Amino acid sequence: MVRLKYIFWQDENMWIAYLEEYPDYMTQGETKNELIDHLKDIYAELNSGNIPCVRKVSELKVSLSSAVIT
């Protein structure tokens, strides 16, 4: 089982969201349960390999103690 974070909000009568790892791919639903189902569908599509050039968010760790300052 994969645990995913998502960002969501309500805009008038619709719920809108995107997966934190894939902020370029938003979805919506009339109910929060419908929204969650759509998020699961998006995740499956993005990881199917059928969509080219999927952009993701990641982290970069940088140690400032090894940086050279002149």
mmCIF file of the N, C-alpha and C atoms, coordinates in Angstrom:
data_MODEL
# 
_entry.id   MODEL 
# 
loop_
_atom_site.group_PDB 
_atom_site.id 
_atom_site.type_symbol 
_atom_site.label_atom_id 
_atom_site.label_alt_id 
_atom_site.label_comp_id 
_atom_site.label_asym_id 
_atom_site.label_entity_id 
_atom_site.label_seq_id 
_atom_site.pdbx_PDB_ins_code 
_atom_site.Cartn_x 
_atom_site.Cartn_y 
_atom_site.Cartn_z 
_atom_site.occupancy 
_atom_site.B_iso_or_equiv 
_atom_site.pdbx_formal_charge 
_atom_site.auth_seq_id 
_atom_site.auth_comp_id 
_atom_site.auth_asym_id 
_atom_site.auth_atom_id 
_atom_site.pdbx_PDB_model_num 
ATOM 1   N N  . MET A 1 1  ? 0.847   -1.186 0.000   1.00 0.00 ? 1  MET A N  1 
ATOM 2   C CA . MET A 1 1  ? 0.000   0.000  0.000   1.00 0.00 ? 1  MET A CA 1 
ATOM 3   C C  . MET A 1 1  ? 0.886   1.241  0.000   1.00 0.00 ? 1  MET A C  1 
ATOM 4   N N  . VAL A 1 2  ? 0.535   2.197  -0.804  1.00 0.00 ? 2  VAL A N  1 
ATOM 5   C CA . VAL A 1 2  ? 1.259   3.461  -0.914  1.00 0.00 ? 2  VAL A CA 1 
ATOM 6   C C  . VAL A 1 2  ? 0.462   4.546  -0.199  1.00 0.00 ? 2  VAL A C  1 
ATOM 7   N N  . ARG A 1 3  ? 1.167   5.363  0.576   1.00 0.00 ? 3  ARG A N  1 
ATOM 8   C CA . ARG A 1 3  ? 0.531   6.501  1.245   1.00 0.00 ? 3  ARG A CA 1 
ATOM 9   C C  . ARG A 1 3  ? 0.928   7.763  0.491   1.00 0.00 ? 3  ARG A C  1 
ATOM 10  N N  . LEU A 1 4  ? -0.061  8.555  0.095   1.00 0.00 ? 4  LEU A N  1 
ATOM 11  C CA . LEU A 1 4  ? 0.187   9.763  -0.686  1.00 0.00 ? 4  LEU A CA 1 
ATOM 12  C C  . LEU A 1 4  ? -0.402  10.973 0.015   1.00 0.00 ? 4  LEU A C  1 
ATOM 13  N N  . LYS A 1 5  ? 0.330   12.065 -0.018  1.00 0.00 ? 5  LYS A N  1 
ATOM 14  C CA . LYS A 1 5  ? -0.210  13.328 0.498   1.00 0.00 ? 5  LYS A CA 1 
ATOM 15  C C  . LYS A 1 5  ? -0.881  14.055 -0.655  1.00 0.00 ? 5  LYS A C  1 
ATOM 16  N N  . TYR A 1 6  ? -1.974  14.745 -0.338  1.00 0.00 ? 6  TYR A N  1 
ATOM 17  C CA . TYR A 1 6  ? -2.654  15.534 -1.352  1.00 0.00 ? 6  TYR A CA 1 
ATOM 18  C C  . TYR A 1 6  ? -3.107  16.853 -0.760  1.00 0.00 ? 6  TYR A C  1 
ATOM 19  N N  . ILE A 1 7  ? -3.192  17.839 -1.614  1.00 0.00 ? 7  ILE A N  1 
ATOM 20  C CA . ILE A 1 7  ? -3.629  19.172 -1.235  1.00 0.00 ? 7  ILE A CA 1 
ATOM 21  C C  . ILE A 1 7  ? -5.030  19.358 -1.807  1.00 0.00 ? 7  ILE A C  1 
ATOM 22  N N  . PHE A 1 8  ? -5.967  19.819 -0.990  1.00 0.00 ? 8  PHE A N  1 
ATOM 23  C CA . PHE A 1 8  ? -7.346  19.948 -1.457  1.00 0.00 ? 8  PHE A CA 1 
ATOM 24  C C  . PHE A 1 8  ? -7.999  21.193 -0.871  1.00 0.00 ? 8  PHE A C  1 
ATOM 25  N N  . TRP A 1 9  ? -9.044  21.635 -1.559  1.00 0.00 ? 9  TRP A N  1 
ATOM 26  C CA . TRP A 1 9  ? -9.840  22.766 -1.087  1.00 0.00 ? 9  TRP A CA 1 
ATOM 27  C C  . TRP A 1 9  ? -11.209 22.705 -1.748  1.00 0.00 ? 9  TRP A C  1 
ATOM 28  N N  . GLN A 1 10 ? -12.127 23.445 -1.173  1.00 0.00 ? 10 GLN A N  1 
ATOM 29  C CA . GLN A 1 10 ? -13.470 23.513 -1.739  1.00 0.00 ? 10 GLN A CA 1 
ATOM 30  C C  . GLN A 1 10 ? -13.649 24.869 -2.391  1.00 0.00 ? 10 GLN A C  1 
ATOM 31  N N  . ASP A 1 11 ? -14.129 24.849 -3.627  1.00 0.00 ? 11 ASP A N  1 
ATOM 32  C CA . ASP A 1 11 ? -14.396 26.072 -4.380  1.00 0.00 ? 11 ASP A CA 1 
ATOM 33  C C  . ASP A 1 11 ? -15.864 26.026 -4.786  1.00 0.00 ? 11 ASP A C  1 
ATOM 34  N N  . GLU A 1 12 ? -16.663 26.803 -4.098  1.00 0.00 ? 12 GLU A N  1 
ATOM 35  C CA . GLU A 1 12 ? -18.120 26.767 -4.259  1.00 0.00 ? 12 GLU A CA 1 
ATOM 36  C C  . GLU A 1 12 ? -18.620 25.344 -4.015  1.00 0.00 ? 12 GLU A C  1 
ATOM 37  N N  . ASN A 1 13 ? -19.198 24.670 -5.029  1.00 0.00 ? 13 ASN A N  1 
ATOM 38  C CA . ASN A 1 13 ? -19.773 23.347 -4.814  1.00 0.00 ? 13 ASN A CA 1 
ATOM 39  C C  . ASN A 1 13 ? -18.840 22.200 -5.210  1.00 0.00 ? 13 ASN A C  1 
ATOM 40  N N  . MET A 1 14 ? -17.592 22.502 -5.563  1.00 0.00 ? 14 MET A N  1 
ATOM 41  C CA . MET A 1 14 ? -16.670 21.463 -6.028  1.00 0.00 ? 14 MET A CA 1 
ATOM 42  C C  . MET A 1 14 ? -15.467 21.359 -5.095  1.00 0.00 ? 14 MET A C  1 
ATOM 43  N N  . TRP A 1 15 ? -14.980 20.127 -4.946  1.00 0.00 ? 15 TRP A N  1 
ATOM 44  C CA . TRP A 1 15 ? -13.736 19.866 -4.246  1.00 0.00 ? 15 TRP A CA 1 
ATOM 45  C C  . TRP A 1 15 ? -12.643 19.740 -5.302  1.00 0.00 ? 15 TRP A C  1 
ATOM 46  N N  . ILE A 1 16 ? -11.507 20.387 -5.075  1.00 0.00 ? 16 ILE A N  1 
ATOM 47  C CA . ILE A 1 16 ? -10.395 20.388 -6.021  1.00 0.00 ? 16 ILE A CA 1 
ATOM 48  C C  . ILE A 1 16 ? -9.158  19.899 -5.284  1.00 0.00 ? 16 ILE A C  1 
ATOM 49  N N  . ALA A 1 17 ? -8.306  19.123 -5.989  1.00 0.00 ? 17 ALA A N  1 
ATOM 50  C CA . ALA A 1 17 ? -7.119  18.589 -5.324  1.00 0.00 ? 17 ALA A CA 1 
ATOM 51  C C  . ALA A 1 17 ? -6.055  18.191 -6.332  1.00 0.00 ? 17 ALA A C  1 
ATOM 52  N N  . TYR A 1 18 ? -4.844  18.011 -5.791  1.00 0.00 ? 18 TYR A N  1 
ATOM 53  C CA . TYR A 1 18 ? -3.757  17.405 -6.557  1.00 0.00 ? 18 TYR A CA 1 
ATOM 54  C C  . TYR A 1 18 ? -2.876  16.630 -5.588  1.00 0.00 ? 18 TYR A C  1 
ATOM 55  N N  . LEU A 1 19 ? -2.174  15.645 -6.111  1.00 0.00 ? 19 LEU A N  1 
ATOM 56  C CA . LEU A 1 19 ? -1.239  14.876 -5.310  1.00 0.00 ? 19 LEU A CA 1 
ATOM 57  C C  . LEU A 1 19 ? 0.007   15.722 -5.090  1.00 0.00 ? 19 LEU A C  1 
ATOM 58  N N  . GLU A 1 20 ? 0.505   15.753 -3.863  1.00 0.00 ? 20 GLU A N  1 
ATOM 59  C CA . GLU A 1 20 ? 1.659   16.595 -3.548  1.00 0.00 ? 20 GLU A CA 1 
ATOM 60  C C  . GLU A 1 20 ? 2.850   16.288 -4.463  1.00 0.00 ? 20 GLU A C  1 
ATOM 61  N N  . GLU A 1 21 ? 3.047   15.041 -4.798  1.00 0.00 ? 21 GLU A N  1 
ATOM 62  C CA . GLU A 1 21 ? 4.166   14.627 -5.646  1.00 0.00 ? 21 GLU A CA 1 
ATOM 63  C C  . GLU A 1 21 ? 3.975   15.029 -7.115  1.00 0.00 ? 21 GLU A C  1 
ATOM 64  N N  . TYR A 1 22 ? 2.728   15.267 -7.512  1.00 0.00 ? 22 TYR A N  1 
ATOM 65  C CA . TYR A 1 22 ? 2.400   15.605 -8.905  1.00 0.00 ? 22 TYR A CA 1 
ATOM 66  C C  . TYR A 1 22 ? 1.529   16.863 -8.956  1.00 0.00 ? 22 TYR A C  1 
ATOM 67  N N  . PRO A 1 23 ? 2.071   18.032 -8.655  1.00 0.00 ? 23 PRO A N  1 
ATOM 68  C CA . PRO A 1 23 ? 1.242   19.229 -8.559  1.00 0.00 ? 23 PRO A CA 1 
ATOM 69  C C  . PRO A 1 23 ? 0.657   19.719 -9.883  1.00 0.00 ? 23 PRO A C  1 
ATOM 70  N N  . ASP A 1 24 ? 1.166   19.221 -11.001 1.00 0.00 ? 24 ASP A N  1 
ATOM 71  C CA . ASP A 1 24 ? 0.651   19.666 -12.301 1.00 0.00 ? 24 ASP A CA 1 
ATOM 72  C C  . ASP A 1 24 ? -0.647  18.977 -12.700 1.00 0.00 ? 24 ASP A C  1 
ATOM 73  N N  . TYR A 1 25 ? -1.077  17.982 -11.947 1.00 0.00 ? 25 TYR A N  1 
ATOM 74  C CA . TYR A 1 25 ? -2.223  17.164 -12.351 1.00 0.00 ? 25 TYR A CA 1 
ATOM 75  C C  . TYR A 1 25 ? -3.340  17.302 -11.325 1.00 0.00 ? 25 TYR A C  1 
ATOM 76  N N  . MET A 1 26 ? -4.250  18.238 -11.568 1.00 0.00 ? 26 MET A N  1 
ATOM 77  C CA . MET A 1 26 ? -5.365  18.499 -10.654 1.00 0.00 ? 26 MET A CA 1 
ATOM 78  C C  . MET A 1 26 ? -6.596  17.704 -11.069 1.00 0.00 ? 26 MET A C  1 
ATOM 79  N N  . THR A 1 27 ? -7.471  17.499 -10.093 1.00 0.00 ? 27 THR A N  1 
ATOM 80  C CA . THR A 1 27 ? -8.754  16.870 -10.366 1.00 0.00 ? 27 THR A CA 1 
ATOM 81  C C  . THR A 1 27 ? -9.805  17.524 -9.485  1.00 0.00 ? 27 THR A C  1 
ATOM 82  N N  . GLN A 1 28 ? -11.052 17.147 -9.703  1.00 0.00 ? 28 GLN A N  1 
ATOM 83  C CA . GLN A 1 28 ? -12.141 17.712 -8.908  1.00 0.00 ? 28 GLN A CA 1 
ATOM 84  C C  . GLN A 1 28 ? -13.242 16.681 -8.722  1.00 0.00 ? 28 GLN A C  1 
ATOM 85  N N  . GLY A 1 29 ? -14.108 16.948 -7.768  1.00 0.00 ? 29 GLY A N  1 
ATOM 86  C CA . GLY A 1 29 ? -15.254 16.084 -7.525  1.00 0.00 ? 29 GLY A CA 1 
ATOM 87  C C  . GLY A 1 29 ? -16.343 16.854 -6.818  1.00 0.00 ? 29 GLY A C  1 
ATOM 88  N N  . GLU A 1 30 ? -17.562 16.362 -6.950  1.00 0.00 ? 30 GLU A N  1 
ATOM 89  C CA . GLU A 1 30 ? -18.692 17.020 -6.277  1.00 0.00 ? 30 GLU A CA 1 
ATOM 90  C C  . GLU A 1 30 ? -18.714 16.710 -4.789  1.00 0.00 ? 30 GLU A C  1 
ATOM 91  N N  . THR A 1 31 ? -18.125 15.574 -4.407  1.00 0.00 ? 31 THR A N  1 
ATOM 92  C CA . THR A 1 31 ? -18.004 15.210 -2.996  1.00 0.00 ? 31 THR A CA 1 
ATOM 93  C C  . THR A 1 31 ? -16.539 14.900 -2.707  1.00 0.00 ? 31 THR A C  1 
ATOM 94  N N  . LYS A 1 32 ? -16.184 14.884 -1.438  1.00 0.00 ? 32 LYS A N  1 
ATOM 95  C CA . LYS A 1 32 ? -14.801 14.564 -1.091  1.00 0.00 ? 32 LYS A CA 1 
ATOM 96  C C  . LYS A 1 32 ? -14.475 13.112 -1.447  1.00 0.00 ? 32 LYS A C  1 
ATOM 97  N N  . ASN A 1 33 ? -15.426 12.203 -1.282  1.00 0.00 ? 33 ASN A N  1 
ATOM 98  C CA . ASN A 1 33 ? -15.196 10.807 -1.652  1.00 0.00 ? 33 ASN A CA 1 
ATOM 99  C C  . ASN A 1 33 ? -14.958 10.662 -3.152  1.00 0.00 ? 33 ASN A C  1 
ATOM 100 N N  . GLU A 1 34 ? -15.722 11.387 -3.958  1.00 0.00 ? 34 GLU A N  1 
ATOM 101 C CA . GLU A 1 34 ? -15.521 11.361 -5.405  1.00 0.00 ? 34 GLU A CA 1 
ATOM 102 C C  . GLU A 1 34 ? -14.139 11.927 -5.751  1.00 0.00 ? 34 GLU A C  1 
ATOM 103 N N  . LEU A 1 35 ? -13.756 12.979 -5.063  1.00 0.00 ? 35 LEU A N  1 
ATOM 104 C CA . LEU A 1 35 ? -12.444 13.587 -5.269  1.00 0.00 ? 35 LEU A CA 1 
ATOM 105 C C  . LEU A 1 35 ? -11.331 12.584 -4.984  1.00 0.00 ? 35 LEU A C  1 
ATOM 106 N N  . ILE A 1 36 ? -11.430 11.862 -3.896  1.00 0.00 ? 36 ILE A N  1 
ATOM 107 C CA . ILE A 1 36 ? -10.420 10.867 -3.538  1.00 0.00 ? 36 ILE A CA 1 
ATOM 108 C C  . ILE A 1 36 ? -10.356 9.761  -4.589  1.00 0.00 ? 36 ILE A C  1 
ATOM 109 N N  . ASP A 1 37 ? -11.490 9.327  -5.087  1.00 0.00 ? 37 ASP A N  1 
ATOM 110 C CA . ASP A 1 37 ? -11.498 8.327  -6.166  1.00 0.00 ? 37 ASP A CA 1 
ATOM 111 C C  . ASP A 1 37 ? -10.764 8.846  -7.399  1.00 0.00 ? 37 ASP A C  1 
ATOM 112 N N  . HIS A 1 38 ? -10.971 10.111 -7.734  1.00 0.00 ? 38 HIS A N  1 
ATOM 113 C CA . HIS A 1 38 ? -10.305 10.708 -8.890  1.00 0.00 ? 38 HIS A CA 1 
ATOM 114 C C  . HIS A 1 38 ? -8.799  10.817 -8.666  1.00 0.00 ? 38 HIS A C  1 
ATOM 115 N N  . LEU A 1 39 ? -8.388  11.126 -7.427  1.00 0.00 ? 39 LEU A N  1 
ATOM 116 C CA . LEU A 1 39 ? -6.961  11.176 -7.109  1.00 0.00 ? 39 LEU A CA 1 
ATOM 117 C C  . LEU A 1 39 ? -6.315  9.804  -7.283  1.00 0.00 ? 39 LEU A C  1 
ATOM 118 N N  . LYS A 1 40 ? -7.018  8.760  -6.876  1.00 0.00 ? 40 LYS A N  1 
ATOM 119 C CA . LYS A 1 40 ? -6.504  7.396  -7.053  1.00 0.00 ? 40 LYS A CA 1 
ATOM 120 C C  . LYS A 1 40 ? -6.363  7.062  -8.540  1.00 0.00 ? 40 LYS A C  1 
ATOM 121 N N  . ASP A 1 41 ? -7.339  7.501  -9.334  1.00 0.00 ? 41 ASP A N  1 
ATOM 122 C CA . ASP A 1 41 ? -7.267  7.274  -10.788 1.00 0.00 ? 41 ASP A CA 1 
ATOM 123 C C  . ASP A 1 41 ? -6.070  8.003  -11.396 1.00 0.00 ? 41 ASP A C  1 
ATOM 124 N N  . ILE A 1 42 ? -5.854  9.240  -10.987 1.00 0.00 ? 42 ILE A N  1 
ATOM 125 C CA . ILE A 1 42 ? -4.721  10.011 -11.499 1.00 0.00 ? 42 ILE A CA 1 
ATOM 126 C C  . ILE A 1 42 ? -3.412  9.319  -11.142 1.00 0.00 ? 42 ILE A C  1 
ATOM 127 N N  . TYR A 1 43 ? -3.298  8.871  -9.899  1.00 0.00 ? 43 TYR A N  1 
ATOM 128 C CA . TYR A 1 43 ? -2.071  8.195  -9.468  1.00 0.00 ? 43 TYR A CA 1 
ATOM 129 C C  . TYR A 1 43 ? -1.816  6.944  -10.314 1.00 0.00 ? 43 TYR A C  1 
ATOM 130 N N  . ALA A 1 44 ? -2.842  6.164  -10.554 1.00 0.00 ? 44 ALA A N  1 
ATOM 131 C CA . ALA A 1 44 ? -2.691  4.958  -11.368 1.00 0.00 ? 44 ALA A CA 1 
ATOM 132 C C  . ALA A 1 44 ? -2.249  5.310  -12.784 1.00 0.00 ? 44 ALA A C  1 
ATOM 133 N N  . GLU A 1 45 ? -2.849  6.331  -13.380 1.00 0.00 ? 45 GLU A N  1 
ATOM 134 C CA . GLU A 1 45 ? -2.480  6.752  -14.731 1.00 0.00 ? 45 GLU A CA 1 
ATOM 135 C C  . GLU A 1 45 ? -1.042  7.260  -14.795 1.00 0.00 ? 45 GLU A C  1 
ATOM 136 N N  . LEU A 1 46 ? -0.653  8.083  -13.826 1.00 0.00 ? 46 LEU A N  1 
ATOM 137 C CA . LEU A 1 46 ? 0.681   8.648  -13.837 1.00 0.00 ? 46 LEU A CA 1 
ATOM 138 C C  . LEU A 1 46 ? 1.762   7.592  -13.650 1.00 0.00 ? 46 LEU A C  1 
ATOM 139 N N  . ASN A 1 47 ? 1.442   6.511  -12.985 1.00 0.00 ? 47 ASN A N  1 
ATOM 140 C CA . ASN A 1 47 ? 2.411   5.452  -12.743 1.00 0.00 ? 47 ASN A CA 1 
ATOM 141 C C  . ASN A 1 47 ? 2.279   4.284  -13.705 1.00 0.00 ? 47 ASN A C  1 
ATOM 142 N N  . SER A 1 48 ? 1.389   4.402  -14.672 1.00 0.00 ? 48 SER A N  1 
ATOM 143 C CA . SER A 1 48 ? 1.189   3.317  -15.636 1.00 0.00 ? 48 SER A CA 1 
ATOM 144 C C  . SER A 1 48 ? 2.262   3.282  -16.717 1.00 0.00 ? 48 SER A C  1 
ATOM 145 N N  . GLY A 1 49 ? 2.964   4.389  -16.900 1.00 0.00 ? 49 GLY A N  1 
ATOM 146 C CA . GLY A 1 49 ? 3.950   4.476  -17.968 1.00 0.00 ? 49 GLY A CA 1 
ATOM 147 C C  . GLY A 1 49 ? 3.354   4.901  -19.291 1.00 0.00 ? 49 GLY A C  1 
ATOM 148 N N  . ASN A 1 50 ? 2.046   5.136  -19.336 1.00 0.00 ? 50 ASN A N  1 
ATOM 149 C CA . ASN A 1 50 ? 1.372   5.539  -20.569 1.00 0.00 ? 50 ASN A CA 1 
ATOM 150 C C  . ASN A 1 50 ? 1.417   7.039  -20.829 1.00 0.00 ? 50 ASN A C  1 
ATOM 151 N N  . ILE A 1 51 ? 1.793   7.820  -19.826 1.00 0.00 ? 51 ILE A N  1 
ATOM 152 C CA . ILE A 1 51 ? 1.841   9.276  -19.975 1.00 0.00 ? 51 ILE A CA 1 
ATOM 153 C C  . ILE A 1 51 ? 3.313   9.684  -20.054 1.00 0.00 ? 51 ILE A C  1 
ATOM 154 N N  . PRO A 1 52 ? 3.741   10.253 -21.175 1.00 0.00 ? 52 PRO A N  1 
ATOM 155 C CA . PRO A 1 52 ? 5.143   10.663 -21.298 1.00 0.00 ? 52 PRO A CA 1 
ATOM 156 C C  . PRO A 1 52 ? 5.431   11.947 -20.534 1.00 0.00 ? 52 PRO A C  1 
ATOM 157 N N  . CYS A 1 53 ? 6.654   12.097 -20.113 1.00 0.00 ? 53 CYS A N  1 
ATOM 158 C CA . CYS A 1 53 ? 7.158   13.341 -19.497 1.00 0.00 ? 53 CYS A CA 1 
ATOM 159 C C  . CYS A 1 53 ? 6.389   13.754 -18.242 1.00 0.00 ? 53 CYS A C  1 
ATOM 160 N N  . VAL A 1 54 ? 6.098   12.812 -17.374 1.00 0.00 ? 54 VAL A N  1 
ATOM 161 C CA . VAL A 1 54 ? 5.413   13.128 -16.117 1.00 0.00 ? 54 VAL A CA 1 
ATOM 162 C C  . VAL A 1 54 ? 6.396   13.866 -15.208 1.00 0.00 ? 54 VAL A C  1 
ATOM 163 N N  . ARG A 1 55 ? 6.000   15.048 -14.745 1.00 0.00 ? 55 ARG A N  1 
ATOM 164 C CA . ARG A 1 55 ? 6.850   15.832 -13.845 1.00 0.00 ? 55 ARG A CA 1 
ATOM 165 C C  . ARG A 1 55 ? 6.493   15.500 -12.402 1.00 0.00 ? 55 ARG A C  1 
ATOM 166 N N  . LYS A 1 56 ? 7.525   15.371 -11.556 1.00 0.00 ? 56 LYS A N  1 
ATOM 167 C CA . LYS A 1 56 ? 7.352   15.038 -10.153 1.00 0.00 ? 56 LYS A CA 1 
ATOM 168 C C  . LYS A 1 56 ? 8.048   16.083 -9.285  1.00 0.00 ? 56 LYS A C  1 
ATOM 169 N N  . VAL A 1 57 ? 7.727   16.065 -8.007  1.00 0.00 ? 57 VAL A N  1 
ATOM 170 C CA . VAL A 1 57 ? 8.400   16.893 -7.015  1.00 0.00 ? 57 VAL A CA 1 
ATOM 171 C C  . VAL A 1 57 ? 9.291   15.976 -6.196  1.00 0.00 ? 57 VAL A C  1 
ATOM 172 N N  . SER A 1 58 ? 10.491  16.433 -5.876  1.00 0.00 ? 58 SER A N  1 
ATOM 173 C CA . SER A 1 58 ? 11.415  15.653 -5.063  1.00 0.00 ? 58 SER A CA 1 
ATOM 174 C C  . SER A 1 58 ? 12.165  16.600 -4.143  1.00 0.00 ? 58 SER A C  1 
ATOM 175 N N  . GLU A 1 59 ? 13.085  16.049 -3.339  1.00 0.00 ? 59 GLU A N  1 
ATOM 176 C CA . GLU A 1 59 ? 13.894  16.858 -2.434  1.00 0.00 ? 59 GLU A CA 1 
ATOM 177 C C  . GLU A 1 59 ? 15.365  16.740 -2.811  1.00 0.00 ? 59 GLU A C  1 
ATOM 178 N N  . LEU A 1 60 ? 16.090  17.788 -2.576  1.00 0.00 ? 60 LEU A N  1 
ATOM 179 C CA . LEU A 1 60 ? 17.522  17.816 -2.781  1.00 0.00 ? 60 LEU A CA 1 
ATOM 180 C C  . LEU A 1 60 ? 18.159  18.220 -1.462  1.00 0.00 ? 60 LEU A C  1 
ATOM 181 N N  . LYS A 1 61 ? 19.077  17.410 -0.963  1.00 0.00 ? 61 LYS A N  1 
ATOM 182 C CA . LYS A 1 61 ? 19.779  17.735 0.276   1.00 0.00 ? 61 LYS A CA 1 
ATOM 183 C C  . LYS A 1 61 ? 21.131  18.328 -0.073  1.00 0.00 ? 61 LYS A C  1 
ATOM 184 N N  . VAL A 1 62 ? 21.434  19.495 0.487   1.00 0.00 ? 62 VAL A N  1 
ATOM 185 C CA . VAL A 1 62 ? 22.689  20.183 0.229   1.00 0.00 ? 62 VAL A CA 1 
ATOM 186 C C  . VAL A 1 62 ? 23.333  20.514 1.555   1.00 0.00 ? 62 VAL A C  1 
ATOM 187 N N  . SER A 1 63 ? 24.590  20.180 1.689   1.00 0.00 ? 63 SER A N  1 
ATOM 188 C CA . SER A 1 63 ? 25.330  20.508 2.888   1.00 0.00 ? 63 SER A CA 1 
ATOM 189 C C  . SER A 1 63 ? 26.049  21.834 2.687   1.00 0.00 ? 63 SER A C  1 
ATOM 190 N N  . LEU A 1 64 ? 25.683  22.837 3.423   1.00 0.00 ? 64 LEU A N  1 
ATOM 191 C CA . LEU A 1 64 ? 26.300  24.141 3.278   1.00 0.00 ? 64 LEU A CA 1 
ATOM 192 C C  . LEU A 1 64 ? 27.679  24.181 3.939   1.00 0.00 ? 64 LEU A C  1 
ATOM 193 N N  . SER A 1 65 ? 27.985  23.238 4.818   1.00 0.00 ? 65 SER A N  1 
ATOM 194 C CA . SER A 1 65 ? 29.274  23.241 5.483   1.00 0.00 ? 65 SER A CA 1 
ATOM 195 C C  . SER A 1 65 ? 30.415  22.910 4.533   1.00 0.00 ? 65 SER A C  1 
ATOM 196 N N  . SER A 1 66 ? 30.109  22.255 3.412   1.00 0.00 ? 66 SER A N  1 
ATOM 197 C CA . SER A 1 66 ? 31.172  21.911 2.464   1.00 0.00 ? 66 SER A CA 1 
ATOM 198 C C  . SER A 1 66 ? 31.260  22.916 1.317   1.00 0.00 ? 66 SER A C  1 
ATOM 199 N N  . ALA A 1 67 ? 30.449  23.945 1.344   1.00 0.00 ? 67 ALA A N  1 
ATOM 200 C CA . ALA A 1 67 ? 30.467  24.947 0.281   1.00 0.00 ? 67 ALA A CA 1 
ATOM 201 C C  . ALA A 1 67 ? 31.694  25.846 0.436   1.00 0.00 ? 67 ALA A C  1 
ATOM 202 N N  . VAL A 1 68 ? 32.268  26.212 -0.672  1.00 0.00 ? 68 VAL A N  1 
ATOM 203 C CA . VAL A 1 68 ? 33.428  27.094 -0.670  1.00 0.00 ? 68 VAL A CA 1 
ATOM 204 C C  . VAL A 1 68 ? 32.962  28.517 -0.936  1.00 0.00 ? 68 VAL A C  1 
ATOM 205 N N  . ILE A 1 69 ? 33.336  29.424 -0.056  1.00 0.00 ? 69 ILE A N  1 
ATOM 206 C CA . ILE A 1 69 ? 32.956  30.832 -0.210  1.00 0.00 ? 69 ILE A CA 1 
ATOM 207 C C  . ILE A 1 69 ? 34.225  31.629 -0.444  1.00 0.00 ? 69 ILE A C  1 
ATOM 208 N N  . THR A 1 70 ? 34.233  32.416 -1.507  1.00 0.00 ? 70 THR A N  1 
ATOM 209 C CA . THR A 1 70 ? 35.417  33.242 -1.799  1.00 0.00 ? 70 THR A CA 1 
ATOM 210 C C  . THR A 1 70 ? 35.059  34.704 -1.785  1.00 0.00 ? 70 THR A C  1 
# 
